[in-house]
């Protein structure tokens, strides 16, 4: 397979999602579907089963819930449904998406405590362990891949601490699930949240939650929203065999199902992870040779999803750089770190090593000519 730019595409999206998709994924949206049709509901059920099988070998312990909207809708659905009125949630925050969870929790009027770190700082396990000794904390949440920087937080180690204290463990794996190998049972995760338009390589329109059944069953009647009631969404899908409570994004669902089949054909998560990792390693090495410094060192905390680079000079014009790359067929992301002049390049989606090499050639030409 190769992600050469097709006539209908003006550029490759080198972003953490939405991302460049395959011709097959786009083609799956070329017809209309009925939300009540049994064939469609069976497709939804197949998606749910496939997602659980991707996440763990303990498939009877977990279930999947699909939720309309962007991934943030699913995050808010989990927070608003899973934390009871007398609960208290610890949110570990070292980036924009951890901060968004804190904002959601406060807007939902949850009892929330925040452990805040700098955007380039790895959460401190000793400090987390000390904080978890607070018996009033019932739930803990953290982002796995914080795309603010590209940092991969130590979710497995944090989860061990969370479970040692008997807390419910919530992981925002929005931009990592499907692209980074993990087993949610082995990693002690109770609720994992992701989105259709990330490493599964579908298009935007819904998120999904992989939940431990026994924990989700405890959530009945707790939701602080009708539309974002995770328990009711799950119960309806269970009882009516794939039926959504409200209108579902049918075209997006079909595209996602096709994306799941393509993931399987590629060799599963392990193969996709290797593709992403190879691209990221090449990108980081060659960008540094061109004068761009990585914000996160090339170690276990740098994800294979997206890489953040510092501006090479004080007078570097990101706008000029951006439009040069766009004119050559690539779109990248601006920086999101509060106090650093930086930008980001993602390599997930229908993007391959030769695409990254062509990008690097375009960047080298720009550096030569400025």
C-alpha positions as CSV (number, residue, x, y, z in Angstrom):
1,X,0.0,0.0,0.0
2,X,1.1,3.5,-0.6
3,X,-0.4,6.9,0.3
4,X,0.4,8.8,-2.8
5,X,-1.7,12.0,-3.1
6,X,-4.7,11.2,-5.3
7,X,-6.4,13.8,-7.5
8,X,-9.3,14.1,-5.1
9,X,-6.9,14.9,-2.2
10,X,-5.0,18.1,-2.1
11,X,-2.6,17.2,0.7
12,X,-1.7,14.6,3.3
13,X,-2.8,15.4,6.8
14,X,0.2,15.0,9.0
15,X,-1.9,15.6,12.1
16,X,-3.2,13.5,15.1
17,X,-6.7,13.2,13.6
18,X,-8.7,13.9,11.5
19,X,-6.1,12.2,9.3
20,X,-5.6,11.1,5.8
21,X,-7.8,8.0,5.1
22,X,-7.6,5.3,2.5
23,X,-9.6,5.2,-0.7
24,X,-11.5,2.2,0.7
25,X,-12.6,4.1,3.9
26,X,-13.8,7.0,1.8
27,X,-15.6,4.7,-0.6
28,X,-17.5,3.1,2.2
29,X,-19.4,6.4,2.7
30,X,-20.8,6.5,-0.9
31,X,-24.2,5.1,-0.1
32,X,-27.0,5.8,2.4
33,X,-28.0,3.5,5.3
34,X,-31.0,3.2,7.6
35,X,-30.4,3.3,11.3
36,X,-33.2,0.8,12.0
37,X,-32.1,-1.8,9.5
38,X,-31.0,-5.1,10.9
39,X,-28.0,-5.3,8.6
40,X,-26.8,-2.0,9.9
41,X,-27.3,-3.0,13.6
42,X,-25.4,-6.2,13.0
43,X,-22.5,-4.1,11.6
44,X,-22.5,-2.1,14.8
45,X,-22.4,-5.3,16.8
46,X,-19.5,-6.5,14.8
47,X,-17.6,-3.2,15.4
48,X,-18.2,-3.5,19.1
49,X,-16.9,-7.1,19.2
50,X,-13.9,-6.2,17.1
51,X,-13.0,-3.3,19.3
52,X,-13.0,-5.4,22.5
53,X,-10.9,-8.1,20.8
54,X,-8.4,-5.4,19.8
55,X,-8.2,-4.2,23.3
56,X,-7.8,-7.4,25.3
57,X,-7.8,-11.2,25.3
58,X,-10.3,-11.1,28.2
59,X,-13.2,-10.3,25.9
60,X,-15.9,-11.5,28.3
61,X,-14.8,-8.9,30.9
62,X,-15.2,-5.9,28.7
63,X,-17.8,-4.3,26.4
64,X,-17.8,-1.5,23.9
65,X,-20.1,1.5,23.7
66,X,-20.2,3.8,20.6
67,X,-21.1,7.5,21.2
68,X,-22.0,10.2,18.7
69,X,-19.8,13.2,18.4
70,X,-16.0,13.9,18.7
71,X,-13.8,12.0,21.1
72,X,-14.3,14.8,23.7
73,X,-18.0,13.9,23.8
74,X,-17.1,10.4,24.9
75,X,-14.7,11.7,27.5
76,X,-17.4,13.8,28.9
77,X,-19.9,10.9,28.8
78,X,-17.5,8.8,30.9
79,X,-16.8,11.5,33.4
80,X,-20.5,12.5,33.7
81,X,-21.8,9.0,34.0
82,X,-19.2,7.0,35.9
83,X,-18.4,9.3,38.9
84,X,-21.3,9.1,41.4
85,X,-22.6,12.1,43.3
86,X,-20.5,11.1,46.4
87,X,-17.4,10.3,44.3
88,X,-14.2,12.1,43.9
89,X,-11.9,12.1,40.8
90,X,-8.2,12.7,40.6
91,X,-7.2,13.9,37.1
92,X,-3.5,13.8,36.2
93,X,-2.8,16.6,33.8
94,X,0.3,17.4,31.7
95,X,-1.2,18.8,28.6
96,X,-4.2,20.4,26.8
97,X,-6.3,17.2,26.9
98,X,-5.7,16.6,30.5
99,X,-6.7,20.2,31.1
100,X,-9.9,19.6,29.1
101,X,-10.8,16.8,31.4
102,X,-10.4,19.0,34.4
103,X,-12.6,21.6,32.7
104,X,-15.3,19.0,32.0
105,X,-15.2,17.7,35.5
106,X,-15.6,21.1,37.0
107,X,-18.4,22.0,34.6
108,X,-20.1,18.8,35.6
109,X,-19.7,19.9,39.2
110,X,-17.7,16.7,40.1
111,X,-15.6,16.7,43.2
112,X,-12.2,16.9,41.4
113,X,-8.6,17.1,42.5
114,X,-5.9,17.8,39.9
115,X,-2.3,16.8,39.8
116,X,-0.9,19.3,37.3
117,X,2.5,19.0,35.6
118,X,4.2,21.1,32.9
119,X,3.4,20.1,29.4
120,X,6.8,18.6,28.9
121,X,6.9,16.9,32.3
122,X,6.3,13.2,32.9
123,X,3.8,12.6,35.8
124,X,5.6,11.8,39.0
125,X,4.7,8.2,40.1
126,X,5.7,8.9,43.8
127,X,3.5,12.0,43.9
128,X,0.6,10.1,42.4
129,X,1.0,7.2,44.9
130,X,1.0,9.7,47.8
131,X,-2.1,11.5,46.4
132,X,-3.9,8.1,45.9
133,X,-3.7,7.4,49.7
134,X,-6.6,9.8,50.0
135,X,-9.4,7.4,50.7
136,X,-12.1,9.8,49.4
137,X,-10.7,9.5,45.8
138,X,-12.8,7.0,44.0
139,X,-11.8,7.5,40.3
140,X,-8.6,8.5,38.5
141,X,-8.2,9.7,35.0
142,X,-5.2,10.5,32.7
143,X,-4.4,10.9,29.0
144,X,-2.3,8.2,27.5
145,X,-0.8,10.0,24.5
146,X,-0.9,13.7,25.2
147,X,-0.8,15.1,21.7
148,X,0.0,18.6,23.0
149,X,3.6,17.3,22.9
150,X,3.5,13.7,21.7
151,X,4.3,12.4,25.1
152,X,3.3,8.9,26.0
153,X,2.4,8.9,29.7
154,X,3.3,5.9,31.8
155,X,-0.3,4.6,31.9
156,X,0.6,1.0,32.9
157,X,2.6,2.1,35.9
158,X,0.0,4.6,37.0
159,X,-2.7,2.0,36.6
160,X,-0.9,-0.4,39.0
161,X,-0.8,2.4,41.6
162,X,-4.5,3.2,41.0
163,X,-5.6,-0.5,41.4
164,X,-3.4,-0.9,44.5
165,X,-5.6,1.6,46.2
166,X,-8.9,0.2,44.7
167,X,-9.8,3.2,42.5
168,X,-11.6,3.2,39.2
169,X,-9.1,3.8,36.4
170,X,-10.1,6.0,33.3
171,X,-7.7,6.4,30.4
172,X,-8.1,8.8,27.5
173,X,-6.4,6.8,24.8
174,X,-7.8,9.0,22.0
175,X,-4.7,9.1,19.8
176,X,-3.0,5.9,20.9
177,X,-5.6,3.1,20.8
178,X,-5.1,1.1,17.7
179,X,-1.6,2.4,17.2
180,X,0.1,1.4,20.4
181,X,-0.1,-2.2,21.7
182,X,-1.8,-2.6,25.0
183,X,-4.1,-5.0,26.9
184,X,-6.6,-3.1,28.9
185,X,-7.1,-6.0,31.3
186,X,-3.4,-6.4,31.9
187,X,-3.1,-2.6,32.3
188,X,-5.9,-2.5,34.9
189,X,-8.1,-0.1,32.8
190,X,-11.7,0.2,33.7
191,X,-12.8,2.7,31.0
192,X,-10.7,3.4,27.9
193,X,-11.9,6.2,25.5
194,X,-10.9,6.7,21.9
195,X,-12.3,8.0,18.6
196,X,-13.1,6.8,15.1
197,X,-10.7,9.2,13.4
198,X,-7.4,8.3,15.1
199,X,-5.3,5.2,14.8
200,X,-8.1,3.0,13.5
201,X,-8.0,5.5,10.6
202,X,-11.7,6.2,10.1
203,X,-13.3,9.6,9.8
204,X,-14.7,11.9,12.4
205,X,-18.2,11.4,13.8
206,X,-18.2,9.2,16.8
207,X,-16.1,8.1,19.8
208,X,-16.1,4.8,21.7
209,X,-15.6,3.6,25.2
210,X,-14.2,0.2,26.1
211,X,-15.5,-0.5,29.6
212,X,-15.3,-3.3,32.2
213,X,-18.8,-4.6,32.3
214,X,-19.0,-4.8,36.1
215,X,-18.0,-1.1,36.4
216,X,-20.3,0.1,33.7
217,X,-23.3,-1.8,35.3
218,X,-22.8,0.3,38.5
219,X,-23.4,3.5,36.5
220,X,-27.1,3.2,36.0
221,X,-28.9,6.4,36.8
222,X,-25.8,8.4,37.5
223,X,-25.4,10.4,34.3
224,X,-25.6,14.1,34.4
225,X,-26.8,14.4,30.8
226,X,-29.4,12.6,28.6
227,X,-27.5,12.6,25.3
228,X,-24.2,11.7,27.1
229,X,-25.6,9.0,29.3
230,X,-23.0,6.2,28.7
231,X,-24.9,3.6,30.6
232,X,-28.2,4.2,28.7
233,X,-26.3,4.1,25.4
234,X,-24.7,0.8,26.3
235,X,-27.9,-0.7,27.7
236,X,-29.8,0.2,24.4
237,X,-27.0,-1.3,22.3
238,X,-27.0,-4.4,24.4
239,X,-30.8,-4.9,24.6
240,X,-31.5,-3.9,21.0
241,X,-28.5,-5.6,19.4
242,X,-26.6,-2.6,18.0
243,X,-29.3,0.0,18.0
244,X,-28.2,3.5,19.0
245,X,-30.6,5.6,21.2
246,X,-30.5,8.6,18.9
247,X,-29.6,9.1,15.2
248,X,-26.2,7.6,14.5
249,X,-23.6,8.7,12.0
250,X,-24.3,5.8,9.6
251,X,-21.8,6.7,6.9
252,X,-19.0,7.2,9.4
253,X,-19.9,3.9,11.0
254,X,-19.6,2.0,7.7
255,X,-16.3,3.8,7.0
256,X,-15.0,2.8,10.5
257,X,-16.0,-0.8,9.9
258,X,-14.0,-0.8,6.7
259,X,-11.1,0.8,8.6
260,X,-11.2,-2.1,11.1
261,X,-10.9,-4.6,8.2
262,X,-7.9,-2.6,6.8
263,X,-6.2,-2.7,10.2
264,X,-6.7,-6.5,10.3
265,X,-5.3,-6.8,6.7
266,X,-2.3,-4.7,7.7
267,X,-1.4,-7.2,10.4
268,X,-3.2,-5.7,13.4
269,X,-2.1,-3.2,16.0
270,X,1.5,-4.6,16.2
271,X,2.1,-4.0,12.5
272,X,0.5,-0.6,12.5
273,X,2.6,0.4,15.6
274,X,5.7,-0.7,13.7
275,X,4.8,1.5,10.7
276,X,4.1,4.5,12.9
277,X,7.3,3.9,14.9
278,X,9.5,3.6,11.8
279,X,8.0,6.8,10.4
280,X,8.4,8.7,13.7
281,X,12.0,7.6,14.2
282,X,12.9,8.6,10.6
283,X,11.1,11.9,11.0
284,X,12.8,12.8,14.3
285,X,16.3,11.8,13.2
286,X,16.2,13.7,9.9
287,X,14.5,16.7,11.3
288,X,17.2,17.1,13.8
289,X,19.8,16.9,11.0
290,X,17.9,19.8,9.4
291,X,18.2,21.9,12.5
292,X,15.0,21.2,14.3
293,X,15.2,20.0,17.9
294,X,12.6,17.6,19.4
295,X,10.8,18.8,22.5
296,X,10.5,15.3,23.9
297,X,13.6,13.2,23.8
298,X,13.6,10.1,21.7
299,X,12.9,7.7,24.5
300,X,10.1,5.7,25.9
301,X,8.0,8.8,26.5
302,X,8.0,10.0,22.9
303,X,5.0,8.5,21.2
304,X,5.0,7.1,17.6
305,X,1.9,9.3,17.0
306,X,3.1,12.9,16.7
307,X,6.3,14.8,17.3
308,X,6.8,18.4,18.5
309,X,9.7,20.4,17.2
310,X,11.1,23.7,18.4
311,X,11.5,26.6,16.0
312,X,15.1,26.4,14.7
313,X,15.7,30.2,14.9
314,X,14.1,33.1,16.7
315,X,12.9,34.6,13.5
316,X,11.5,31.4,12.1
317,X,8.1,31.9,10.4
318,X,5.8,29.0,11.0
319,X,3.2,30.6,8.7
320,X,5.6,30.7,5.7
321,X,6.8,27.1,6.6
322,X,3.3,25.9,6.8
323,X,2.2,27.3,3.4
324,X,5.3,26.1,1.7
325,X,4.6,22.5,2.9
326,X,0.9,22.8,2.0
327,X,1.9,23.8,-1.5
328,X,3.9,20.7,-1.8
329,X,1.1,18.4,-0.5
330,X,1.5,18.3,3.3
331,X,-0.4,19.9,6.2
332,X,1.1,20.0,9.7
333,X,0.0,21.3,13.0
334,X,0.9,24.5,14.9
335,X,2.3,24.1,18.4
336,X,0.2,23.9,21.5
337,X,2.7,24.2,24.3
338,X,2.1,27.3,26.4
339,X,5.6,28.8,26.6
340,X,7.5,27.2,23.7
341,X,7.7,28.3,20.0
342,X,7.1,25.0,18.3
343,X,5.0,23.0,15.8
344,X,3.9,19.4,15.5
345,X,4.1,16.7,12.8
346,X,1.9,13.6,13.0
347,X,2.5,10.4,11.1
348,X,-0.6,8.4,11.8
349,X,-3.3,7.7,9.2
350,X,-2.8,6.5,5.6
351,X,0.8,7.7,5.7
352,X,3.8,5.6,4.9
353,X,7.6,5.9,5.1
354,X,8.0,7.2,1.6
355,X,5.5,10.0,2.4
356,X,7.6,11.0,5.4
357,X,10.7,10.9,3.2
358,X,9.0,13.2,0.6
359,X,8.0,15.5,3.4
360,X,11.6,15.6,4.6
361,X,12.8,16.5,1.1
362,X,10.3,19.4,1.0
363,X,11.5,20.6,4.4
364,X,15.2,20.4,3.2
365,X,14.4,22.4,0.1
366,X,12.7,25.1,2.3
367,X,15.7,25.2,4.7
368,X,18.0,25.7,1.7
369,X,16.0,28.5,0.2
370,X,15.1,30.6,3.2
